[in-house]
Amino acid sequence: MTTEPKSMRVVVADDDAFTVSLVSGGLSARGFAVVTASSVAEALTAVGDTDPHALITDLNFGSAESGADLLSAVAEDYPWVGLVVLTSHRSPELAVPNPGRIPSGVVYLVKSQLGAIDDLIDAVHRSISGQTDDDVHIGDADVPSVTAAQADVLRLLAEGASTRALAEHRGTTVRAVETMLARLFTALGLDTSENANPRVAAVTLWQRGGIRVR
């Protein structure tokens, strides 16, 4: 097992304490100097204070804060910092409402596909050197896919939005949203029979990262 020089500094940002513990512990054991943050504000402060070589961040912080905003701010103010996304979702549209703010040159990792700490270390080095992947959906051939519009609806469903709230968000009618939901459930291959609860099943798939955007 190789270790990194202590000068290799990394900020790890995630609102899930278990993920932070696993990632920071694994990196620290390999010689990285790790600073952790549980919010976008804390992560921005940590980046400014430590001048890290790389930032590893989640996208969804469970609040109005967005990892996309964090990545955009760091890319603008600290363009030399490598950027790594470590998220549950195979497509950023499923995680945040503003995926367009994610800058280019980001290395994108899906938590469920992370095999070992070496994969994360490799991502850190690639982010610093600018060697990023064009395709983040490797191994997703059997994963159900949705459109960007369906991803937006699914993300709001996961936040507890009602059909009426979805209609207001989309600027359309309740009937139109009901049709969109039916098509979403069909795309996900969910049971829509009378005794089924496809909303819960869809959100469960979302939580497990079992969906991608085509």
Secondary structure, 3 states (H helix, E strand, C coil): CCCCCCCCEEEEECCCHHHHHHHHHHHHHCCCEEEEECCHHHHHHHHHHHCCCEEEECCECCCCCEHHHHHHHHHHHCCCCEEEEEECCCCHHHCCCCHHHCCCCCEEEEHHHCCCHHHHHHHHHHHHHCCCCCCCCCCCCCCCEECHHHHHHHHHHHCCCCHHHHHHHHCCCHHHHHHHHHHHHHHCCCCCCCCCCHHHHHHHHHHCCCCEEC
